[in-house]
Amino acid sequence: MYLYSLTLQRATGVVCATNGNFVGGKSQEIVVARGKVLDLLRPDENGKIQTILSVEVFGAIRSLAQFRLTGSQKDYIVVGSDSGRIVILEYNKEKNVFDKIHQETFGKSGCRRIVPGQYLAVDPKGRAVMIAACEKQKLVYVLNRDTAARLTISSPLEAHKSHTIVYSVCGVDCGFDNPIFAAIELDYSEADQDSTGQAANEAQKHLTFYELDLGLNHVSRKWSGPIDNGANMLVTVPGGGDGPSGVLVCAENFVIYKNQGHPDVRAVIPRRADLPAERGVLIVSAATHRQKSMFFFLLQTEYGDVFKVTLEHEKDHENERVTELRIKYFDTMPVTAAMCVLKTGFLFAASEFGNHALYQFKAIGDDADVESSSATLMETEEGFQPVFFQPRGLKNLVRIDQVESLMPVMDMKVNNLFEEETPQIFTLCGRGPRSSLRILRPGLAISEMAVSQLPGIPSAVWTVKKNLNDEFDAYIVVSFANATLVLSIGETVEEVSDSGFLDTTPSLAVSLLGDDSLMQVHPNGIRHIREDGRINEWKTPGKRTIVKVASNRLQVVIALSGGELIYFEMDMTGLLMEVEKHEMSGDVACLDIAPVPEGRQRSRFLAVGSYDNTIRILSLDPDDCMQVLSVQSVSSPPESLLLLEVQASIGGEDGADHPASVFLNAGLQNGVLFRTVVDMVTGQLSDTRSRFLGLRAPKLFSCIVRGRRAMLCLSSRPWLGYIHQGHFLLTPLSYETLEYAASFSSDQCAEGVVAVAGDALRVFTIERLGETFNETVIPLRYTPRKFVFHPKRKLLVTIESDQGAFTAEEREAARKEFLEAAGMGENANGNLEQMENGGDDEDKDDPLSDEQYGYPKAESDKWVSCIRVLDPRSASTTCLLELQDNEAAFSICTVNFHDKEYGTLLAVGTAKALQFWPKKRFTAGFIHIYRFVEDGKSLELLHKTQVEGIPLALCQYQGRLLAGIGPVLRLYDLGKRRLLRKCENKLFPNTIISIHTYRDRIYVGDIQESFHYCKYRRDENQLYIFADDCVPRWLTASHHIDFDTMAGADKFGNVYFVRLPQDVSDEIEEDPTGGKIKWEQGKLNGAPNKVEEIVQFHVGDVVTCLQKASLIPGGGDCIIYGTVMGSLGALLAFSSREDVDFFSHLEMHMRQEHPPLCGRDHMAFRSAYFPVKDVIDGDLCEQFPTLPADMQRKIADELDRTPGEILKKLEDIRNKII
């Protein structure tokens, strides 16, 4: 079995981010690392975040930094990854790619303790960069420029210190003196020698300064001093004339200013009033804002509170002295992995979990607020006096945009609950109060601007400008069965009657002719409305009517009933002149003319579709007018044609080099879209591609998206064909069925589409391009763990649980108490229901929305948990059960027991008072059995059974319930008061975390030892293991593929398939004892048979869920996976050997010609833990269109293909998946 791996949704979580001026000019961009993807983002003028570039780097990005050489205009990016190399990138604006400027190898690949790459620090003047490991090694590279002003990098200078753990590094700003780097270090050499543990308790963290002597080209330890053992982070303080230099040390509960030869200046971090005393406060992310005269820091704590830190400093003698350090409460927002303050007045917050946000500064916190200062620091017997504050709504910041993030995907199922054309993907995402159920549908998101009812059922709609140079459209023209309605577009849209259009007849086409006149084609003739109001009419000869029309600015072709074509051209005086007639052999099904190319008088090609299943290209040149240039036969009569010109681009916006070319698109009556290239000179057709779009014949329309021509195809659902970053993408729009559409532009909506469907006129715009899915979000209360579908009724049941939080009643009581204390008791009846289903949090003046502040923290052994029944169609919760007395739910399944008394029941496995540290312990485990009441909308507890472990896996099996309780697999039956044990097997190595069943086999996943294949013998009432795996695997996800095959994923980011060899499988099925005799003489301390690994692939991200599904109508099944970083991917099995050969050769050439950006070897990355086996990396193959044209040709020649054929193969295989 060979698989093709393709990422459907790139990772959405963010590991680290940095901002700077990467494009050049005045703009500010943000570079974010999402695991193995590097993205360049920029807020546009409306404050919406646009992705400029997204690159898969096939390696784990661990740190990012930006620097600028003195006097230069743009920033470079330094990347620390798992490649054992330091890589410096520059953004190339012309080609829209990252160029690798330098790549220096210094160690082994992989994330190792002593190989640098975990930390990066840059000298603020851009003269040197330090790259450090968690332990021992630090390397400093000197950066400079040569005579041609190119960036140069020196060989590495060592600043190693063995037996030392590093917590954080940063550059110290000392102007143009020798560069200095600061590090928080802990020496453990004594703790290693001392077995009593005394030295380990006394180990002390130090702040160490390393000086790079540029004259001697050497790094030395300049200074070292003890600091708090809670220190976790360093922030550079501006120096060299802008400030006092030195560093801020962020430690538990304190921020301390330190510099060599300067006394410590310390201030307490204010803490929330409701925080338990045992919990400290740590700073998790920081951002610095500096202007010419002032600077301040924004520090965020682990609870989400942001503080503004300022330093009071004055000059004495030569040195700057810091006299006071102030920490003032600024605002609260969800906890971030990184914050970036842009010079343009924005704050980008890359959330740790959940959606990322872009905020705008309303103020910079100059108003009075809770503040702690080094001047008012009070010391008591217990230590320093804490400062308390109460969180409030946003005051200094306002959120203006958010970027959807699925991180982390906790569970996922694919199901067509809404009976749409394609199934929906249901994912559980997020953590704590920001968690959600997201329903993903393949397609682009639409934002609807307006919907208005029309007086009848319209058949078509057009928009026209009055003058070619107008920015906006002037009229919307709607055609009905016997009339035409003209609407003028202004502040509002209203009907007008003085436009010159004939309104007593239906229209066939309305467009702009020449520079400033309008044309209306109706069944009996052509009406040409001149700019000064004069009207020219051309009537059809005799009883014949016009049936089809095609036009551009200067040419019109009409088809009369019976198949006669008449061609008109606009002459110099602006009149429409008949040029040529041509008889076709039968009626014309559809027509289209290409737009007039730049600087030409006419377009050369006319496409004509006939009912005899052919499409002809006719010439419109005066020399060979109406001659047939080429004929293409298609599988079904064409319904609609569109000639779409793709402008030439040399590594332009989309990063692709291609000459101008014309594509002929045809929508056929059998629902297929047919695309082919028209040769610009001869008119010959070549390189045909087809794709099934839906059950209705697609109608094709040209529209403008992001300033470029795109194609709208209206079938049983709308599709958009456009070019994005070098790829032609054909993506469905998540919208209802439309009949007819036209592009629309007004001052309220610059790039929209106006369409008709039913009796309504709709105006909408298309949201972010390049996205594969759009999502519907339903908020949840706690971190979701798992969910199941109710088999008959289309409902979901989820279990959610959180550690260290209060139950809803306790939270509500505390909140009331706070509100009464604040004097808001009268209007504070914000009950729970409103919190739960309160849709948009922006509208409510909720003083404490949990989503923004997180939950109040409780002791770590307190758990809160709930079971929720959801109706996804109405997005409403029909039942919500909070579990009482410290129980938390961990597993769930639906089960039908033998006695059909209750029908489908719900089993939920829970643990009471679970603690993970110092060691895992709990007071009890339970299995709850619920029955569905009120048509499945509500739950009622039948009984709960105490068990001796935590039931982490539950599954139905032959009318009974299988439970994995610690290392025991047990079979239960339903009793009146509790579950009854029927059979068990205690021979599993560690802990059972998944159970799948199929026919009479049971597939058990162990947390540490991969899969075990089991059987149950009814007659002897015995469960026994007949096969297991010989490789230890820490399972995180599993899915049953077929009778002998299981798919699994482990916590190191690998996906693998194991299969029981066919002969062994047959032998077990035929053996009357079912392989039981052999079971008694197991081998390798395990089962008598071993499964074989047939597929192995390193995804590079922990896979949390696997699902077998088909995402397109009539498509083959593929395995869909979801990951912790919020990405979704698919593995598709190849059906032909020829495809396997083609793609494996393409992958091989791509590995050689286009090595990954961060210096990791592609083959080594995909084989990080086990050698990659029988999986072809589609993400690498899909980078083919972004290569330079000559390299594309070189690879294509090696494969005996043309670049076009390779692109077609890539498109075909993608279309098989989604």
SETILO-137920 format. One record per residue (C-alpha): x, y, z. Coordinates in steps of 0.5 Angstrom, whole numbers, plus 500, padded with zeros to 3 digits. Layout:
! residues N
XYZ...
//
This chain:
! residues 1218
500500500503507498500513501500521498500525504498532504496538509489540508490546513496549515498549522494555525498555532504560533510558537514564536513571532517577531516583527520588523521591516522585512519588505523595505519601505515604511511598512511593518510586518510580522514573521510567525513560526507555526511549528514547521511553517514560516509565515509573513503577515501584514496588517492592511490599511483596514487593520485586517491581517493578510498573509503575504507568504507562507512556507513549509520549512520541513523542520521544527522552528524553535526561535526567531529574531530579526536584526538590521545592519546599521544604516540599512533599510530592511531587516533580516530574519535569523532562524534557530531550528532543529537542523543544527544550523543557523540560517539567515533569511531575507524577504525577496519582494519581487519573487515573494519568497524568502531567500537564504542568505547564510546557512552555517552548520554547527552541530547535529540535527534534532532537538538536543540538549547541547546543540544550539538553536533553542535560544537566539539573542541579537546585538541591538545594533545588529553586529552579532548574534548569539545562538544557545542550547539548553545546556553547555553550548553558546555560539556567537556569530559576528555579522558585517557587510562586504564592499558590495554591501552584502551581509557576511557572517563570521565563523562561530566564536564559542562561549561554552560552559559545561554543566550549565543550564540556560534559561534565557538569553538576550542582547544588552544594548550598549551602543557601539561599545563591544557587544554584550549578551546576557544569560540566566544560567544555573550550574549543576556540577555540584548537584551532579556529584552530591547524592544527598540532594543538598547541593541541588536544593542550594543551587543558585541561578546567576545572571552572566554577561558575555562580552564579544571583543570585536578587536580580539575576535573573542568572547569572554565571561565579563560579569556574573551575579546571583539572581532569584531562583524563580528568574525565567526571562530577560528583556533588553533595556535600551541603552547607548544614549536612549536609556540606561542599558542593562536588562530586566530580569522577570522572576516569579512575583518580581521584575528586577532591573540589573546591570553590571555595577548597579544595585538591583531595582526590584518591584513586585508584580501585582497579583489578582485578588482571587489568586490562591496564595500558593500560586506565584506569578510568572511573566510569559511574554514581553514586548518593547516599544521605543520612540526617540524620547521614551520607551516602555515594556509590556509584560504579560503574566501566565494569567493573561494580565498585561503590565506596562513597565517604565524606568525612571533614570538620570545621569550621574557623572558618566553613567545612567542610574535607574532610580525607580522601576514602575509596574502598572496594570495595562489590560488583560487579554488571553495568554500569548506565546509572543507579543509584537508592538508595531510602530504603526500603533498595533499590538499583535498577540499570538495566543498560546491557544485559541484565536490570535488577535490584532489590537490597536492602542487607544492609549498607552496607559498614562491614566491612574491604575493599580501600580507597584513601584520599587520605591514603595516596596515593603518588606515584612517577615513573610517576604515582600508585601504583595500588591493586588488588583482586579482585572477589568475590560480593555481600556488601552487596547481595542481588538480590530481583527482576529486570526482563527486558530484551531490549536489544539485539535483535541478530537475530530470526526468527519460526518455529513450531519447537515446532508450537504454535498460534502461532509463536515469536519467537527473538531474540538479545539482550544483550552479552558474558557476559550475552547470551542467546537468548530464545524469546518466545511471545505470552502472559502468564507463569505461575508454577506453585505446585503440581501434584498427581495425582488418583485419576481424570480430574476433570471440574470443580473449584470453591473455596468459602469457609465465610463471606462475610467469610473472606479465604481459601477453605476447600475445593477441591471436585473432581468426577469421573464418579461421585464428588466429592472434597472437599479442605480448604485449610490448611497443607496440602491434604488430603481431608476427609469431614465437610464435608456434601457428598455424595461419591457423585455427581458435582457440577454446581456448588458455591458459597457461599449467603447469608453462611455456607451452602454449596450443592452441585448434583448431577444429582438435586437441590440440597443446601443445607448450613447453617452449623450442619450442618443439610442441606436437600435439594431433589429433582428431579421424576420421572425428570428430571435437572439438566443445567445450573446458574447461581447467585450468592450469593442466586439459583439457576437450574437447567435440567432435561433437556427445557428446563425452568428453575426459579428459586430465591431465598434468603429472609430466614430463609436457606432456598432457595425456589422462585420460578418455572418456565419452559419453554424450547423445547428443551434448554438449552446453558448458563446464567449469572446476573450477580453480585448488585450492591452493595446489591441483593437480587437480580441482574436478568439471567439469560442462557440459551444454546440449541442453536438458536444463540441467547442470551436474556436473561431477567428475574429481577425479581418483576414480569416474572419469566422474561420474555425481554428480548432475544435475540441470535443467534450463529454456532454453539451457545453452550457457556459463558456468563459475565456479567461486571460491570465496576465503575464507575471515574472515572479509577480504577486503569485511568485510564479513565472508564466507568459500571458495565456488564455484559458478556455473554461467550459461548464458542461451539462453533466456538472463538469468544469472543463479547462484548456489552454488556448494558444495565443498565436494559432488558437490551438487547444492543449493541456485539458483538465476537467473536474466535477463540480456538482449536479447542475451545469456550471455557469461561468462568470468573470469577477475581480478578486484582489485586483485580478481576474478570477472565475466564478462557477455556479453549480449546485454550489458556487466555486471560485477559480483564482491564482494564489501564490503560484497555484491555480485554486478552484475552491467552493464558496460556503454559500447557498446555490446561486443562479447568476452573478456579476462582479460588483464595486461601490464605495462601500464594497470595493470588490464584491459579487452581486448574485441572484438566487430565488427571488433575492438579490445578494451582495457579498464579498469573499474573505481571506483567500488561500484558506481550505476551510471555513468554520462555524464556532460554538463556544464550550465551557471547559477544555473538551476531551472527546465527543461522540455522535448520537447514532440515530439523532443528529446530536453530539455529546462532548465531555469537557474537563479542566484542572485547577478551576472552580465549578460554575456555581462557585464562579457565579457566587464569587462573581456576584460577590465581586460585583456587589463589592464594586457596587453593581449588585442591582444589575448583576443578574448575569446568569450562567445561561447568558454566559454560555450562549452569549454569542458575541462577547463584544456587544455585552458590557460583561465586566468579567468575560471568562473568555478574555480573563480565563477562569479564576485559579483553584488548587491544582487537585480540583477538577471541573467537568461537564457532559454536554449534548449539542444540536449542531444545526441550531448550535444550541446546547440541549443539556449540560450536566456538571459533574459533582465532587471533583470528578473529571470525565476522560472517556465516552462512548455510546453503547447498546446492551443486549437487553434493548430495554433502554435503547442507546445508552451513554457510557462516561469514564471519570476519575475523582481528585486526579493529581499528576504531580508529585506522582499520579494519584486519584481517589476513585474511578467511575463508569457512569451510564446515562440514558437519553431522554426527550428524543436524545436531547437530554441525559438521565443517570441510570447508575455509576460503577466504581472501578479501581483505575481510571477508565481511559477507553470505552467501547461497545462490543457484541452488546456489552461494554469493553472498558480499559481501566489502567492495564486491565481490559474488562468486559461489562454487562448492564445490571440494575444497580451497577455494571456487572463484570463478565471477563477481564485480561490483566496482561497489558503492559501499562495503560489502555488508552484506546479500544476499537472493535471489528467483527470478533476482534478487539484492537487495544492501544496501549499508552506506551506499547502500541497495538494489541490484537485480542479475541474474546471466546464466548464459550470459554469466557476468555479474552486473550491477546493473539498479536502485538507490536514489537516496537514501543510506541507512545500512542496519542491517536488510533483508528481502525482501517480494516480487518488486519490493519490499524493506523496509529500516531505517537507523541513524537509526531509519527503516523504509522500503520501496522498490519497482521500478515495475511497468512497469520490472519488466516491461520488464526481465523481457521484455527478452532482455538483461535490461536489460543494454544499458541497464546500460552507460549508467547515470544519476546515476553508478548503475544505469539504473533507480531504485526508488521509496520507497513507505513511510517511517516514523521508529520512533525507535529503531535497527531491527536486524532485520526479518522477515515473519511472521504471529503468529496462526493464520490471520492476515495477514502483517505485518513484525515488527521488533526494535530496539536498545532491546529493543522489538518492533513490527509493521507490518500492511498495511491490506486496505480503503480504508475502514480507512485513512480511518478510522485516518488521521482518528483519527490526525489528531484525536489529534495535535490533541487529545492532543499528546505529553507531552514537547512534540515534535510527533507529525508532526515526530517520525514525519518526523524524517529523511524525511516520513512516508509511508503509515504510520498510527501505532497507538501514538498511536491506542491512546492514545484510551482514556486520554483523558477521556470528553468528549474521546473523545466529541468525537473520535468525533462528528467521525468520525461514530462512538461511542467504543465503535465506535472502541475496537472498531476499535482492538481488531479491528486489534490482534487481526489482529496478535497
//
